[in-house]
């Protein structure tokens, strides 16, 4: 059977779903690479390490010239399934009844009031998050007068069966036949929706893109001001890799001098040690990106709307939580991979504080605690007296979901401002006004309730 015949059922599915012809064409190209055995790998022989980079602290202060030319786009397509949620992760409560989405909306409102700039906010939703996000945004009517849609809808693509490269059929839940195409879809979605053309027509020059769950991704106008002065079309914020970042994507340089983002899925299996060498590959992608919008429009026009981004082939199950369900390929791209597409693209070192994602229950416990503070401009940041957040380990058999966390901490998190680390083994429920100091390890052989007002330090063992 020819490659065209193999792809025909995918094309029919996507056309029936009402997807744009360019989105169908993008998937056809990725599917063709998959057929040819392309797994998107990039080995050591094809790259070089990146040396010293300019740091954010070295940039000059920004003037007021760009206050009306910047747009914020947040990636809001994820569900909080790893925390036991069934809805958009951005609607998870963080502090004082405020969600990720609330904080973002309030930050935009604060910036508009203090700078006088218009600063539109765009949320890139998936088919899984669009409805509930729209309902939640009704709490923030000030966002409705920005003259641009609040939503950019991410595309979706069929999952591919590993055994025969055919479309997945899953009548029990047809939604599971589809998957997001990765956040590299942001460029195609901007183009196909007409959003990019609307932005440039209205005089917007720079787009700041980040993940909605990254509390450190706040607007800093020094960056677009420097880009404007230097003529930089694309900028990636990177931070220094530490031991905890060994498995994450890193920045490298191709032999022709272009920067490239290499994800772990792109690394040959026999080169994982090299991939995880944080002394050789020193920087990781924070997924905070800055784009020159007219330049993006020019590049997309030149390539017919389709950026040639490296393919990422993720091997998963139709039902992610069911190891007995059929294996599938999910064909994706990463938005940071576009750094190799733009001539003159740059990377900028930023402090670790600009990368503060809430990915786990441990992260959530930390940001809900007094180790972090809520500022007047609606940011959640680490307490200024701390150098790093507390290291937290929760018993994975007890604390699996947000509901588990809340049930075992009905009065909220214990005080962690003076806590270096907290490790909990066994079922522990915290009373009111509990404080942890220094390194705390709790080992409970049976369910134990920490008394109200208790101060914990060192090793605490309960039979």
N, C-alpha and C positions, 0 to 999 in steps of 0.2 A: 504494500500500500504506500502511495506517495506521501510526502510530508504534507502536501496540500490536503489530501484526503483525511489524514490524521487530524489536521487542525480544524477541518470543517465543522465538527460538532461543537468545538469550543467557540467558533465564530457565531454559530447559530445561538448558542446560549447567551453570549454577550450582547448580540443584537436584540434578542428577545427581552433582555434585561434593560434595554434602552441606553446602553453605554455608547459613548462617542466613538466614531470610526477610528480616531487616533488612538484611543485606549485599546481598541481591538487590535490595531496594528502593532502597538507597543508589546502587547502580550504575544502576538504572533512571532515577533522577533525573539522574545525571550524563550518561547516554546521551541523555536528553531534551534537556538543555542543548546537547549536541553537535549534535543534529539541528537545533536552532533557530539554529545558528550561533554559539553562545556559545563563545568560545575563552578565557574567563576573563581578558580583558584589563582592566587598570585604568590609565587614562591620567592624565597630569599634571593635567587639569582636575578630577579627582575626589579629589585628595589635597592635603595640605599637608605641608611639612617638619616634623620633630620638633625642638623646641628642646632646652634643657638637661635632663638627667636626673640623678637621684640616683645616686651612685657607691657600689659595694660598700664601699669604705673608709670611707664615712660612716656605715655601720650600726653600732649598738652591739653589744657582745659578746652571745652567746646564753647563756641559762641552761641548766639541765638539764631543763626542763619538757617539751621536745619530743623527748627522746632515744628514747622508745618510740612516737612517732607519725609517723615518717618512713619512707618506702619508696623504694627505688631501682629504677628501671626503665630498662634499657639496650636500645636498638634494635640488634638483632643479626641483621638479615635479609639483610645484604649479603654477596655473594661477592667475593673479591678478583680479579675478572676483569681489571681494568686493570693488575694487577701479574702477570698470568699464572697466578693461582691458580685452582683449580677448586672449592675448598671455602670454608667460612666465613672471612671476613677476620679474625674475632676469634681464630682459631687460628694466626695468623701469629706466629712467634717474634720478640720484640723484644729482650730482654736476658736473658742467663744462662739460656737455655732457657725463659723465661717468655713467654707469649702475652698478648694483650689480656685474654682471659678469665681467665687465671691471676692477672694483676695485680688485676683487678676482684674476684675471689673472695677474694684475700688482703687487699685493702683493707677489704672487708666484715668479714672475720674480725678484722682489727686493730681496727676501730671497735667491734665487739661487745665485745672484750676490754677495751679502754681506757675505753669509756663505760658499759658495763653495759647498753646498749640492745639491742633485739632486731633492728633493721634488716634487714628482708627484702630479698632481691635477686630481681628478676623480669627475665627476658630475653624480649624480643619477637622471636621467631624467625619466619622465613619458611618456606615449604615446602621451600626449598632448604637451609636451615641447621639444621633441627630435629634430624635424626638424628645428625649429627656433633657438634653441640653437646652433646647428651645424653651421648654417649660421653666427651667431654672433661671433663664435669662430674663424672665418677666419681672424678677426682683430688681432688675437694673435698667429701668426705662431710659436712663441717660445715655445708654449705648445705642439706642434706636435712631438717634438724630445725626449719625455720623456720615450719612450720604453714601454709604457703601453697605453691601450685605454683611451681616455678622458671620455668616457661614460660608465656608468653602467645603464642598462635599468630596471626600476622598473616593476614588474609584474602588472597584472590587474585581477580583479575577477568579476564575475557576481553580479549584485544587486539581492536581494531576495525579492519577493513580501510578504508583511506582511500578507495579507489575506489567502494565501495558501502555503507559503514557496516555490513557484515555481519560475523559472527564470523570470525576467522582459522581456517583449516584448514591444518595443517602435519603431515601423516602421518609425515614423516621423523623428527620429534621433537615429539610432542604437547605436551610441557612448554612449548614456545615459543609455544603458543597462549594462554598465560596470562602475567600480569605482576602485580607487587605494586601495590596501589592508592595507594602513597605512605604516608608515616608519619602522615598525618592519620587513617589507619585506626585508630590507637591507641585513640581514644575509643570507637569502635564495637566494637572487639575487647574492650576492658575491659568494656563493657556486655553484649555478647552472651555472653561466656564466664562471666559471673557473678563475675568477679574483682573488679570494682569493689564489688559488694555485699559480698563477703567481706572486703575491706579495711576498709570503713566499719564493718561489724559487729564487727570485731576492734579497733576503736578507732584505726585509723590515720587521720591527718589530712592529711598532705602527701605528695605524690608528686614525686620528682625524676627527670625524664626527660632522657636525653642519648644521644648516639651512642656505641657501644661503642669506636669508633676515636678518640675525642677524649680524649687523655691528660690534658687540662687540666680535664676535667669531674669534679672531686672534690667530695665532700660538704662543704658549708659551712652549718652550722646557724644562722648569723646571718640567712640569707635567710628560712627559714620562720618564725623568731622575729619578724622584722620584719613579715612578711605577717600573722602572727597579731595583732600589736599594731595594725596598720593596717587589718585586715579586707580584705586583698587576696585575691581568689579565684584569680587567674592571674597568673603573672609570667614574663616572658621576659628572659633574660640577653642583653644586647647589648654589642658592643664597637665602638670607633671604627673607621670604615672608613679604609683606606689604599688606595694605588694597586692593590695586589694583590687588593683586595676589590671592585673596580669592577663586576664581572660578577655578584656574588652578590646574594641577596635583601637588601632594606633595609627598615627600619622607616619608616612614614609615619603620617599622621593623616588620618582622614576628616573631612569638613566638620562632622559632628555631634559631633566631639571624640573618637571612638573611635580607638584605635590599630589599625593594619593592617599586615600583612606583605605586601610586594610582591616576588614572584619575577620573574626576568628573563623567564620564559615568559608572564608576565601583562602585560608591557610592550608597547604598540604599537611596531611596528618603526620607525616614524618618530620615536620619542621615546627611542631608546636613549641618546643623548647626555645627556638629562636623567636617565635612570635611573642612568647611570654617574657623575654629578656628585657626588663625595664631599663637596663643601663644602655642597651643598644637602641631600643625604640623608646624614646623618653617621653613622648607626649600622647595623650589620648583625646579623642573628640568629645567635647561636652555636649554636642548637638545643639549648641547655640551658633546660629549662622547669620551672616549679614549679606544681603544681596543688593547690588545696584540694579534697580528695576528697569531702567531704559536699556542697560546692557543685557539683562536677562531677556528682555523682549527681542532685542537684536539677535542674540544667539539662537533663541527658539525659532525665530523667523527664518534664519539662515539654515537651520537643520530640519525645517518642516514640522516643528513642534515637538520633536522627539530627541531628547538628549541621550547620547550613547553612554549610559551608566553601566558599570560592571554588574553582572547578574549575580544574585545571591540565591543559592538553591538550599532551602531549608527542608530537611526530611523530618516529617512529623506523622501523626496519626489523624485519621478523619475526625475522631473524637479525641481531643488532646488528653483527656483524663482516662481514656480507656486504652490500655496497651494492647488489647485484643482486636481493636478496630484496624481496618486496612491502613497500610503505610501510604503516605502521599508526599508529593513534592509541592512546596509553596514557593512560587517564583517571585522574588522581591528585589528591590533596589533600595539603597540608602541615600538620603538626600545629601549627606556629607560627601558622597562620592563625586559630586559635581565639582569638587575642588580641582579635579584633573581636567575639567572641560574648559574652564575659563582661563584665558591667557592673562597672566599677571595675578592670579589668585594668591592670597596670602593666609597665613595662620598667625594668630596672636596668642601669646601666653597670657592666661588670666589666673587670678587667685582661685584656690580651691573653693572659696566661698561662692563662686558663680556656678558651681556644680553641686547642687544639694537636692538630688532627686529623692522622692519618697517611694521606694520600690518594695519594701518589706514591712512586716509588722514591727520589726525592730526600729526601722526608720520612723514609722508613724508614732511609736511610743516616745521616741526622742523628741520629735518636733511638738508633740502635745505637752511635753513636760516643761518645767521651768529652766531647763538647759537652753531653751530658746526663748526669744522674746518677740512680741508683736509690736512693731514700730508704728509711729504716727502716720507714716505714709503706707501703711497696710502691708508691710513685708514681715515675714517670719525669718528671723536671723539668729544665729548662735549668740548666746550671751557674751557680751564683749570681754568679760573676764576669763572666758574659756579659749583655749587654743584649738580644741578639737571637740567634736561631740562625744558623749559617752559611748563606749563600746558595749553593745547589748546583745545578749544571746538568750532567746526564749526557748523553752522546751518545745520542740516541733510536734510532739504528740499531744500537747495540751493547748498550745496557742497556734491555731491553724487559720483562724479567721478574725476579722475585726470584731465580730460578735463575741468570740472567745476572749479577746483582749478586754473588751468593755465589761464582760461578765466577771472577770477576775480583778478588774480595777474599777469598781462601781463609783468610787469617789474621784476618779481620774488617776493619772500616773503618780507614782511616788515622786517626791522631790529629788531631782537629779542634778541640780546646779553644781553640787560639790562632789558628784559621783564620777569616777574615772571609768568604771566598768560595772555592769550588772549582768550576772549570769543566773538563770533560773532553771533548776532541774526538778521536775515534779509539779504537782498542782498547787499553786500558791495564789491566794486571794489577798489583796491588799486592803487594809482598813483605811480610815480617814487620816490625813495629815501624816503620812509615813515619809521618812526622809532616808535617803541612801547617801553614804559618804565614802569616798575612796573607792577601793575595789570591793565589790560585794558579790558573794556567791551564795546562793540559797539552794540547799539540797533537802528536799522534802520527800521522805519515803511514803508518806500518806498525805492527803489533802490538809493544808495548813492555812490558817488565816492570820496575817500579820496584824497585831493589835493596833488600834488607833493610837496615833501619836508616837509610834515606835521610830527609833533611829537605828538603821542597820549599817554595819561595817564588817569587813573581813568575811570569814566563812561562817555561815549560819546553817546548822544541821538540825533537822527535825525528824524524829523517828516515824 
